[in-house]
Amino acid sequence: MQRINEIVEEELGHLDAGLSDDQKAKVAKAIEKAVIRGMLEGQHRAVDTCSDFSEAEQDTAHKIRTEIRRRNDALIANLSALR
């Protein structure tokens, strides 16, 4: 998660130096929200892909879906803790 903070700080460094600390904090929060929304969209797409398997493969697909959700939930919790 530290790496995400580094990326946000790096991108903020590319913005106009005239931004106040409050404005930079708002931009950082917007970036964080965008990352979380992107991760959720990726999770939904991955889970949807797992639904396209034959009935014989559904047990394995269910295990994959569960693991995708578990890992993304942990990632989102960690991203939220960075606030």
Secondary structure as UniProt FT lines:
FT   HELIX           2..13
FT   TURN            17..18
FT   HELIX           21..50
FT   TURN            51..52
FT   HELIX           55..57
FT   HELIX           58..81
//
